[in-house]
Amino acid sequence: MNQKKVLITGGAGFIGSHLADELIEHGYHVRILDNLSPQVHGDNARRPDYLHPDAEFILGDVRDAECVRNALKDISAVFHFAAAVGVGQSMYEIEKYSSVNTLGTAVILEALAEQPVEKLIVASSMSIYGEGLYQSIHGDLYSEVERSAGQLRKGQWEIRDGNGGFLIPIPTPEEKKPSLSSIYALTKFDQEQMCLINGRAYNIPTVALRFFNVYGTRQALSNPYTGVLAIFASRLLNNRPPMIFEDGHQKRDFVSVYDVARACRLSLETPEASDCVLNIGSGQAYTVLEIAEKIAEVLGKSHLEPQITGKYRAGDIRHCFGDSAAVRRILGFTPAISLEKGLNDLAGWLEGQTARDRVDDATSELMERGLAV
């Protein structure tokens, strides 16, 4: 039986709470530090009922140095998951995202310099890649591509080469140079690199996990800046069609939160993962339109056909899905839950949920600022 005590910052949230379950089931003691952000947990939130009863809970903010030092007492390893999440919102709540994500990480790292742990695992994001990796029909690789504002205004969604030829999206490996297209992406890169740099300096083995599109139970359905599957579910639960930007054919990598929790535990238990950056995804690519149709089907609401807006948002990218070779080699990790199984599990949980659909409000916020056109 493992007696190590692990701290999860942001551990009352979607991924963190599932990780707490995974760790406790494997014999770890778990302490959670979470500020129960109203955007995620609602106003006047208390300890969520879904938290494992054996998890110790501390209500507090990662930017509070004294609180962080207290949370680190007797801790062997840290999962730093606390973050403000959302590409669109990060483009106008810049101070909040910079404060929570970058400053919060700085506070954690200063505390760890005084109270070192055996391992630090930080939640990074596929958003730091910007556009994924592409190749031409001749096999030439393109790792630094983007779409111009003029192209987007014309509804020319796909990535092209310098001669106007379409490029083909392929799995994105960890070696691809980051292309930071949103404030959120920038702050996640900050979190990742700050942790790795500090880990090397203070001899704390550190792992950065670049999560792709994680879905599953406990996502905040009333948060319009959460994962796209939860946003679609929120619309469908309110008998409204899923709203899709661009044309719906943008490709993403969707991975079950149960697989993600297992990958996180393996990253803690695998010495070879130290000082590594690893993609955590399914290794499969689906279009956003396919995902909208699949979640509608499992909820019995296929008659609510997706609404294709033909609009685009600042900070959005066209295609990105992960290359899983490194995580297979280093952690021995392969996803165990298919999209079909994962969606059916999600649908069962959604039957007992209510959601406030705030997608129109969020879209209006972006439109008013010229961030969605």
KOLMARPA-950657 format. One record per residue: x, z, y of N, C-alpha, C in turn. Coordinates in steps of 0.05 Angstrom, whole numbers, padded with zeros to 5 digits, always signed. Each point is the difference from the previous one (the first is absolute). Layout:
<pts>
XZYXZYXZY/...
</pts>
This chain:
<pts>
+00017+00000-00024-00017+00000+00024+00018+00000+00025/-00006-00018+00019+00016-00003+00024-00009+00021+00020/+00019+00016+00010-00008+00021+00019+00008-00006+00029/+00009-00025+00005+00008-00007+00027-00023-00001+00019/+00005+00009+00025-00021+00000+00020+00004-00024+00019/-00021-00016+00004+00002-00025+00015-00018+00002+00024/+00010-00009+00023-00017-00002+00025-00008-00028+00004/-00026-00004+00005-00011-00027+00008-00011+00002+00028/+00013-00012+00019-00011-00002+00027-00022-00021+00000/-00022+00005+00013-00023-00019-00001-00013+00001-00028/+00004+00022-00014-00009+00001-00028-00030+00003-00004/-00015+00005+00021-00029+00002-00003-00013-00028+00002/+00016-00020+00006-00011-00027+00004-00003-00015-00027/-00005-00025+00002-00007-00017-00022+00022+00000-00021/+00024-00011+00006+00021-00002-00019+00012+00028-00007/+00004+00016+00021+00012+00026-00004-00015+00018-00019/-00027-00001+00001-00016+00017-00017+00002-00009-00029/+00001-00026-00005+00003-00010-00027+00028+00007-00011/+00020-00002+00018+00027+00008-00008+00001+00030-00008/-00014+00017+00015-00002+00028-00007-00011+00004-00028/-00021-00015-00007-00012+00002-00027+00021-00008-00021/+00014-00022+00006+00020-00010-00019+00022+00020-00005/+00010+00012+00022+00022+00019-00003-00008+00026-00014/-00024+00010+00007-00009+00025-00012-00005-00005-00030/-00011-00023-00007-00004-00006-00028+00026-00002-00016/+00022-00004+00014+00026-00002-00013+00017+00026+00005/-00014+00021+00008+00013+00026+00000+00013+00009+00026/-00003-00016+00021+00012+00008+00026-00019+00019+00015/+00012+00016+00017-00015+00015+00020-00001-00017+00025/-00024-00002+00012-00003-00018+00023-00010+00016+00025/+00014-00005+00022-00009+00011+00026-00006-00025+00018/-00023+00002+00014-00008-00022+00017+00000+00009+00029/+00011-00016+00017-00001+00004+00029-00016-00023+00012/-00022+00005+00013-00017-00021+00011-00015+00010+00025/-00003-00017+00020-00014+00009+00024-00030-00007+00000/-00009-00012-00023-00028-00008-00003-00010-00016+00024/+00013-00021+00006-00006-00018+00023-00030-00007-00001/-00014+00003+00023-00029-00006+00001-00006-00029-00007/+00018-00018+00006-00005-00029-00006-00002-00004-00030/+00015+00016-00015+00000-00002-00030-00020+00018-00013/-00001+00026+00010-00015+00020-00014-00026+00008+00014/-00005-00011+00024-00024+00007+00014+00005+00025+00018/-00019+00005+00018+00003+00023+00018-00004+00026-00015/+00013+00021+00010-00002+00027-00012+00005+00000-00030/+00020-00016-00008+00006-00002-00029+00013+00025-00011/-00006+00005-00025+00013+00022-00015+00014-00012-00024/+00013+00017-00015+00014-00009-00024-00019-00018-00017/+00007-00025-00006-00018-00017-00015-00006+00010-00028/-00025-00003-00009-00008+00009-00026+00016-00014-00022/+00009-00024+00005+00014-00015-00021+00028+00009-00005/+00011+00017+00017+00028+00010-00004+00001+00017-00025/+00021-00004-00015+00004+00015-00025-00001+00030+00007/-00015+00016-00015-00002+00028+00006+00027+00015-00001/+00019-00010-00015+00026+00013-00002+00020-00008+00022/-00009-00018+00017+00018-00009+00022-00002+00020+00023/+00022+00009+00010+00001+00018+00023-00004-00017+00025/-00016+00009+00019-00007-00016+00023+00008+00014+00026/+00014-00014+00018+00007+00010+00026-00011-00019+00021/-00017+00010+00018-00010-00016+00022+00020+00000+00022/+00011-00023+00006+00021-00001+00021+00009-00029+00004/+00016-00003+00022+00009-00026+00009+00030-00003-00005/+00008-00024-00009+00028-00004-00005+00017+00000+00025/-00013-00001+00023+00015+00001+00026+00004+00029+00009/-00010+00019-00015+00003+00029+00006+00024+00010-00016/+00022+00004+00013+00025+00007-00014-00002+00026-00015/-00012+00020+00011-00003+00026-00014-00017-00003-00024/-00022-00015+00002-00018-00004-00023+00015-00015-00022/+00016-00020+00007+00015-00015-00020+00020+00018-00014/+00015+00016+00015+00019+00018-00012-00013+00019-00020/-00023+00011+00007-00014+00018-00018-00009-00015-00025/-00010-00025+00004-00009-00016-00023+00023-00006-00019/+00024-00001+00009+00023-00007-00016+00012+00023-00016/-00010+00024+00004+00011+00023-00014-00003-00003-00030/+00021+00003-00015+00001-00001-00029-00007-00027-00011/+00002-00021+00015-00007-00027-00008+00024-00014-00012/-00004-00014-00023+00022-00015-00013+00001-00030+00008/-00024-00011+00006-00001-00028+00007-00023-00005+00020/+00003-00021+00016-00020-00006+00020-00009-00029-00003/-00027-00004+00000-00012-00026+00004-00010-00001+00028/+00012-00017+00017-00009-00001+00028-00020-00024+00003/-00026+00007-00001-00021-00019+00002-00016+00001+00025/+00004+00021+00017-00015+00003+00024+00005-00023+00019/-00021-00013+00009+00003-00023+00018-00027-00008+00012/+00000-00011+00024-00023-00014+00011+00001-00028-00012/-00023-00009-00010+00000-00025-00015-00020-00020+00013/+00009-00025+00003-00017-00021+00010+00015-00019+00018/+00001-00026-00007+00014-00020+00016-00014-00004+00027/-00026-00006-00001-00014-00006+00025+00000+00022+00020/-00006+00024-00009-00002+00023+00018+00028+00007+00012/+00021-00005-00016+00026+00007+00010+00008-00017+00025/-00013-00022+00004+00006-00018+00022-00011+00010+00026/-00017+00020+00000-00009+00012+00025+00002+00030+00001/+00002+00013-00023+00006+00029+00000+00030+00004-00006/+00016-00011+00017+00029-00002-00005+00013+00027+00000/-00008+00017+00020+00012+00027+00001-00006+00016-00024/-00025-00001-00010-00008+00015-00023+00016-00008-00025/+00002-00026-00005+00014-00009-00024+00029+00006+00002/+00012-00003+00023+00029+00007+00003+00004+00029-00003/-00018+00017+00010+00003+00029-00002-00003+00009-00029/-00022-00007-00012-00006+00010-00027+00021-00010-00020/+00005-00026+00001+00017-00013-00020+00030+00005+00005/+00009-00007+00024+00029+00002+00005+00009+00028+00007/-00014+00013+00020+00007+00027+00007-00005+00019-00023/-00022-00003-00014-00006+00017-00023+00021-00001-00021/+00011-00024-00005+00022-00003-00019+00025+00014+00010/+00005-00003+00026+00024+00013+00011-00001+00031-00003/-00024+00011+00003-00003+00029-00003+00005+00008-00029/-00011-00015-00019+00005+00005-00028+00030-00001-00007/+00013-00020+00011+00028-00004-00007+00018+00022+00012/-00006+00008+00024+00015+00023+00012-00003+00025-00017/-00024+00005-00010-00005+00023-00017+00015-00003-00026/+00001-00024-00011+00014-00004-00026+00030+00003+00003/+00010-00005+00024+00029+00004+00005+00007+00029-00003/-00019+00018+00007+00004+00029-00002-00008+00010-00028/-00020-00013-00012-00010+00009-00026+00000-00024-00019/+00023-00008-00010+00002-00024-00017-00017+00003-00025/-00009-00023-00010-00015+00000-00026+00015-00019-00019/-00009+00000-00025+00013-00016-00021-00007-00029+00003/-00023-00006+00012-00008-00029+00003-00021-00003+00022/+00002-00022+00014-00020-00008+00020-00010-00028-00006/-00027-00002-00002-00013-00026-00004-00018-00005+00024/+00004-00023+00013-00016-00007+00023-00018-00024-00005/-00024+00002+00010-00019-00022-00003+00005-00021+00022/+00010-00023-00009+00004-00022+00019-00024-00020-00005/+00003-00024+00010-00023-00019-00001+00010-00029-00002/-00017-00016-00014+00006-00028-00001-00002-00013+00028/-00013+00014+00019-00003-00012+00027+00026-00005+00013/+00022+00013-00008+00025-00004+00013+00011-00028-00005/-00009-00013-00022+00010-00027-00005-00011-00020+00020/-00022+00006+00013-00014-00021+00015-00010-00020-00020/+00005-00026+00006-00006-00020-00020+00018+00004-00024/-00012-00007-00024+00015+00002-00024+00020-00022-00003/+00011-00003-00024+00020-00021-00005-00015-00027-00007/+00011-00022+00010-00012-00026-00005+00021-00020-00010/-00009-00021-00013+00018-00022-00007-00014-00027+00006/+00017-00020+00004-00011-00027+00004-00005-00013-00026/-00012-00023+00001-00006-00015-00025+00027-00009-00014/+00021+00001+00016+00027-00007-00011+00015+00025-00011/-00012+00023+00003+00012+00025-00010+00017+00015+00020/+00001-00009+00025+00015+00014+00020-00015+00026+00008/+00015+00022+00003-00012+00026+00007-00002+00003+00030/-00022+00013+00009-00004+00006+00028-00008+00030+00002/+00018+00015+00012-00005+00029+00001-00006+00010+00029/+00003-00017+00019-00006+00007+00028-00018-00020+00012/-00026+00003-00005-00020-00019+00010-00022+00016+00015/-00013-00013+00018-00023+00012+00013-00018-00022+00011/-00024+00008+00008-00019-00019+00011-00002+00004+00030/+00000-00022+00014-00002+00001+00029-00028+00006+00009/-00003+00011+00025-00026+00006+00011-00016-00026+00002/+00013-00022+00008-00014-00025+00002-00010-00010-00026/+00015+00003-00021-00009-00008-00027-00024+00016-00008/+00000+00026+00005-00022+00017-00008-00025-00006+00016/+00003-00006+00026-00023-00007+00016-00014-00025-00010/+00015-00017-00013-00011-00025-00011-00011+00004-00028/+00002+00025-00011-00009+00005-00027+00017-00012-00021/+00026-00005+00006+00019-00010-00019+00014+00024-00013/-00012+00009-00021+00008+00026-00011+00025+00000-00016/+00006-00021-00015+00022+00000-00019+00027-00003+00014/+00021+00010-00014+00027-00002+00010+00011-00028-00006/+00014-00011+00020+00012-00027-00003+00030+00001+00006/+00014-00020-00011+00028-00002+00007+00003-00016+00026/+00025-00005+00008+00005-00013+00026-00010-00028+00002/-00006-00012-00023-00010-00027-00001-00030-00001-00003/-00013+00023+00000-00029+00001-00003-00010+00002-00028/+00019+00001-00020-00009+00002-00027-00008+00029-00008/-00020+00002-00017-00009+00026-00009+00021+00014-00017/+00003+00026+00004+00018+00016-00016-00016+00015-00021/+00012+00006-00023-00014+00013-00022+00009+00029-00001/-00020+00019+00000+00007+00028-00002+00010+00008-00028/+00021+00016-00002+00010+00009-00026+00005+00030+00002/+00003+00014-00023+00004+00029+00001+00023+00008+00018/-00005+00021+00015+00019+00010+00020+00018+00022-00011/+00026-00004-00002+00018+00021-00010+00009+00019+00022/+00011+00023-00008+00008+00020+00019+00023-00010+00019/+00014-00020-00009+00023-00010+00016-00009-00017+00024/-00026-00007+00001-00009-00016+00023+00004+00016+00026/+00010-00013+00020+00005+00013+00026-00027+00007+00012/-00003+00025+00010-00025+00008+00013-00007-00018+00024/-00025-00004+00005-00010-00014+00024-00024+00016+00010/+00005+00016+00020-00019+00021+00009-00020-00012+00020/-00025-00004-00010-00020-00014+00016-00021+00018+00012/+00003+00026-00003-00019+00020+00012+00015+00026+00005/-00012+00016+00017+00011+00027+00005+00000+00016-00025/-00021-00002-00016-00001+00014-00025+00024-00007-00018/+00005-00026-00003+00022-00009-00016+00027+00011+00010/+00003+00000+00026+00024+00011+00012+00004+00029-00006/-00022+00016+00002+00003+00028-00006+00004+00006-00029/-00011-00016-00018+00005+00003-00028+00029-00006-00007/+00011-00020+00014+00028-00006-00004+00018+00023+00010/-00009+00011+00023+00014+00024+00010+00000+00022-00021/-00023+00006-00011-00002+00021-00020+00019-00005-00024/-00001-00024-00009+00016-00008-00024+00030+00003+00006/+00008-00012+00022+00029-00001+00006+00011+00028+00008/-00016+00014+00016+00008+00027+00008+00005+00018-00025/-00018-00002-00019+00003+00016-00024+00024-00008-00016/+00005-00026-00003+00023-00009-00016+00026+00007+00014/+00001-00003+00026+00025+00006+00015+00005+00030-00002/-00020+00016+00004+00003+00029-00001+00008+00010-00028/-00013-00013-00020+00007+00007-00028+00029-00004-00006/+00011-00023+00009+00028-00005-00005+00018+00020+00015/-00008+00006+00025+00017+00018+00016+00000+00029-00011/-00023+00009-00011-00002+00028-00009+00000+00002-00031/+00006-00022-00013+00002+00000-00029-00026+00008-00013/-00022-00010+00011-00026+00004-00012-00009-00027-00013/-00001-00002-00026-00009-00025-00013-00028-00008+00011/-00001-00025+00010-00024-00009+00014-00010-00026-00011/-00026-00003-00002-00012-00025-00010-00022-00008+00020/+00000-00026+00007-00022-00011+00018-00017-00018-00017/-00026+00005-00001-00019-00015-00016-00017-00017+00019/+00002-00026-00003-00015-00018+00017-00027-00007-00014/-00020+00015+00008-00027-00004-00012-00012-00026+00009/-00013-00014-00019-00015-00023+00007-00029+00009+00005/-00020-00016-00006-00028+00008+00007-00011+00018-00022/+00001+00026+00006-00009+00020-00020-00030+00004+00003/-00014+00002-00022-00029+00004+00000-00007+00021-00021/-00024+00011+00003-00010+00019-00020-00018+00021+00012/-00007+00020-00015-00017+00021+00009+00013+00017+00021/-00016+00012+00017+00008+00019+00021+00010-00014+00026/-00001-00026+00001+00006-00013+00025-00021+00007+00021/+00009+00002+00025-00018+00008+00022-00018-00024+00008/-00024+00001-00010-00018-00023+00003-00010-00004+00029/+00001+00021+00016-00009-00002+00028+00022-00006+00019/+00024-00004-00010+00023-00007+00017+00004-00031-00001/-00005-00013+00023+00001-00030+00000+00028-00011+00000/+00020+00018-00001+00028-00009+00000+00014+00006-00027/-00016+00007-00020+00011+00006-00026+00004-00026-00016/+00004+00002-00026+00004-00024-00016-00024-00018-00001/+00005-00026-00003-00021-00020+00002-00022+00004-00021/+00007+00009-00024-00020+00004-00020-00020+00022+00008/+00011+00021+00012-00018+00021+00009-00018-00009+00023/+00011-00017+00017-00015-00011+00023-00023-00017-00011/+00006-00017-00019-00020-00017-00013-00022+00018-00013/+00009+00021-00014-00019+00017-00013-00018+00014+00020/+00011+00008+00023-00016+00013+00021-00022-00019+00010/+00007-00025+00004-00020-00019+00009-00022-00004-00021/+00008-00003-00025-00019-00005-00022-00018+00024-00004/+00010+00024+00002-00016+00024-00003-00022+00002+00021/+00006-00013+00023-00020-00001+00022-00016-00026+00000/+00001-00014-00023-00014-00026-00003+00007-00020+00021/+00026-00001+00006+00010-00020+00019+00022-00016-00015/+00003-00025+00007+00020-00017-00014+00028+00008+00008/+00019-00002-00018+00028+00004+00008+00008-00019+00022/+00015+00009+00019+00009-00016+00023+00030-00008-00006/+00005-00026+00001+00027-00010-00006+00011-00016+00023/+00025+00007+00008+00013-00015+00021+00013-00026-00011/+00006-00018+00018+00011-00026-00007-00019-00014-00020/+00010-00011-00022-00018-00015-00018-00004+00014-00027/+00013+00023-00003-00003+00015-00025+00020-00007-00022/+00016-00020+00004+00018-00009-00021+00028+00012+00002/+00004+00020+00019+00025+00014+00001+00003+00017-00025/+00025+00001-00011+00005+00013-00026+00013+00027+00004/-00009+00019-00017+00010+00027+00001+00004+00010-00029/+00014+00022-00002+00006+00013-00026-00016+00027-00001/-00019+00002-00018-00017+00024-00002+00008+00017-00024/+00006+00025+00004+00010+00018-00021-00017+00025+00000/-00006+00009-00025-00017+00025-00003+00016+00024+00009/-00014+00019+00012+00013+00025+00009+00010+00016-00024/-00012-00003-00023+00010+00014-00024+00027-00010-00008/+00004-00026+00001+00026-00012-00005+00021+00009+00021/-00009+00001+00025+00018+00008+00021+00009+00029-00003/-00019+00018-00008+00008+00028-00004+00020+00002-00023/-00003-00016-00020+00019+00001-00023+00027-00010+00009/+00001-00021+00016+00025-00011+00010+00014+00021+00018/-00015+00014+00015+00011+00021+00017+00014+00022-00017/-00014+00009-00021+00011+00020-00017+00026-00010-00013/-00001-00025-00009+00024-00011-00013+00024-00002+00019/-00006-00005+00026+00021-00002+00020+00013+00028+00004/-00016+00021-00004+00011+00027+00002+00017+00006-00024/-00008-00009-00023+00013+00008-00025+00023-00018-00009/+00004-00022+00014+00020-00020-00007+00025+00001+00018/+00022+00011-00010+00024+00002+00018+00010-00026+00011/-00004-00022-00016+00010-00026+00008-00015-00011+00025/-00023+00012+00007-00015-00009+00023+00011+00009+00026/+00019+00018+00000+00010+00011+00025+00012-00021+00018/-00006+00002+00026+00010-00019+00020-00011-00028-00004/-00023-00002-00013-00013-00026-00005-00025-00004+00017/-00006-00025+00005-00025-00009+00012-00014-00016-00021/-00025+00008-00007-00014-00013-00022-00028-00009+00008/-00007-00024-00007-00028-00010+00002-00018+00014-00020/-00023+00010+00009-00020+00011-00018-00025-00016+00002/-00004-00018-00018-00024-00018+00000-00008-00007-00028/-00018-00019-00002-00010-00009-00026+00016-00024-00010/+00014-00013+00018+00013-00025-00008-00019-00024-00002/-00025+00004+00008-00020-00021-00001-00010-00006+00029/-00007-00025+00005-00010-00008+00026-00029-00008-00002/-00016+00011+00019-00028-00008+00002-00006-00006+00029/-00019-00019+00004-00008-00005+00027-00019+00022+00009/-00001+00004+00026-00018+00021+00011-00029-00008-00006/-00006-00026+00000-00027-00009-00007-00007+00007-00029/+00019-00004-00018-00005+00008-00028-00006+00029-00003/+00015+00017+00015-00004+00029-00002-00027+00007+00011/-00009-00012+00022-00026+00006+00011-00022-00007-00020/+00003-00022-00013-00020-00009-00019-00001+00018-00025/+00024+00009-00009+00002+00017-00023-00012+00028+00005/+00005+00012+00023-00011+00026+00006-00030-00002+00004/-00010-00022+00011-00029-00003+00003-00013-00002-00027/+00013-00014-00018-00011-00004-00027-00002+00027-00015/+00021+00016+00000-00001+00025-00015-00019+00020+00013/-00007-00003+00025-00019+00017+00014-00029-00012-00002/-00002-00022-00014-00027-00013-00003-00011-00011+00026/+00018-00009+00017-00008-00010+00027+00012-00028+00005/+00000-00016-00021+00012-00027+00004-00016-00017+00019/-00025+00008+00006-00016-00016+00019+00010+00004+00028/+00016+00020+00005+00012+00004+00027+00026-00016+00001/-00002-00025+00005+00023-00017+00000+00019+00006+00024/+00026-00001-00005+00019+00007+00022-00005-00016+00025/+00004+00013+00023-00002-00013+00026+00028-00008+00009/+00005-00026+00000+00026-00011+00008+00000-00004+00030/+00016+00016+00015-00002+00000+00029+00015-00023+00013/+00021-00010-00013+00017-00020+00012+00016+00011+00024/+00001+00027+00002+00016+00012+00021+00026+00011-00012/+00019+00006+00018+00024+00012-00009+00007+00025+00017/+00016+00017-00012+00008+00025+00014+00030+00001+00004/+00008+00010+00023+00029+00003+00006+00012+00019-00021/+00022-00008-00011+00014+00016-00020-00006-00008-00029/-00022-00016-00004-00006-00008-00027+00020-00021-00010/+00004-00001-00026+00017-00020-00012-00017-00016-00020/+00011-00023-00009-00016-00017-00018+00002+00008-00029/+00024+00000-00012+00002+00006-00028+00023+00020-00005/-00005+00019-00017+00022+00018-00009-00009+00014-00025/+00016-00004-00021-00005+00014-00026+00028+00006-00012/+00001+00021-00016+00026+00011-00007+00013-00012-00025/+00027+00000+00001+00016-00005-00023+00005+00027-00013/-00007+00003-00026+00001+00026-00013+00025+00003-00018/+00019-00018+00001+00023+00001-00018+00016+00026+00003/+00005+00009+00024+00017+00023+00004-00013+00026-00010/-00026+00003+00005-00013+00025-00009-00003+00001-00030/-00002-00024-00012-00001-00001-00030+00028+00008-00011/+00021-00010+00013+00027+00005-00010+00008+00029+00005/-00005+00010+00023+00010+00027+00008-00017+00023-00011/-00027-00003+00004-00018+00021-00009-00013-00004-00027/+00003-00025-00010-00015-00006-00025-00030-00001+00005/-00007-00007+00025-00029+00001+00007-00013-00027-00001/-00022-00001-00014-00018-00023+00001-00028+00010+00004/-00017-00013+00016-00027+00010+00004-00016+00000-00026/-00017+00020-00003-00015+00003-00024-00030-00007+00004/-00008-00001+00025-00029-00003+00007-00005-00028+00012/-00016-00015-00014-00007-00027+00010-00018+00002+00024/-00002-00021+00015-00017+00000+00024-00029+00004-00009/-00009-00012-00022-00027+00003-00009-00006+00029-00007/+00018+00013-00015-00004+00028-00007+00000+00018+00024/+00019-00006+00018+00002+00016+00025-00025-00002+00017/-00011-00024+00002-00024-00004+00017-00024+00013-00012/-00002-00001-00027-00023+00013-00013+00002+00031+00004/+00024+00011-00002+00004+00028+00005-00008+00007+00029/+00009-00017+00019-00007+00004+00028-00030-00001+00004/-00013-00019-00013-00029-00004+00004-00015+00025-00010/+00009+00012-00022-00013+00024-00010+00002+00023+00020/+00023+00002+00013+00003+00021+00021-00017-00006+00024/-00002-00025+00008-00014-00008+00024-00030+00006-00002/-00011+00001-00025-00029+00004-00003-00009+00027+00013/+00018+00019+00001-00008+00026+00012+00010+00004+00028/+00009-00022+00013+00012+00003+00027-00018-00012+00021/+00003+00011+00024-00012-00012+00024+00022-00007+00019/-00004-00020+00016+00021-00010+00018-00013-00008+00027/+00014+00007+00021-00008-00010+00027+00016-00025+00005/-00014-00022+00002+00013-00026+00004+00009-00003+00029/+00025+00003+00006+00011-00002+00027+00016-00025+00004/-00003-00020-00017+00016-00024+00002-00006-00015+00026/-00026-00002+00007-00007-00014+00025+00013+00014+00024/+00000+00027+00000+00012+00015+00022+00030-00006+00002/+00013+00000-00023+00029-00005+00000+00006-00028+00009/-00016-00020-00009+00004-00027+00009-00004-00003+00030/-00020+00013+00010-00005-00001+00029+00024+00011+00016/+00011+00022-00011+00024+00012+00013+00022-00021+00002/+00005-00014-00022+00021-00021+00000-00007-00023+00018/-00025-00008+00000-00008-00023+00017+00003+00006+00029/-00008+00025+00008+00002+00008+00029+00029-00001+00010/+00019+00005-00018+00028+00000+00007+00014-00026-00004/-00015-00020-00009+00012-00026-00005+00016-00001-00025/-00004+00020-00018+00015+00001-00025-00013-00013-00024/-00025-00009+00004-00014-00016-00020-00012-00023+00015/+00004-00024-00010-00009-00025+00014-00015-00018-00019/
</pts>
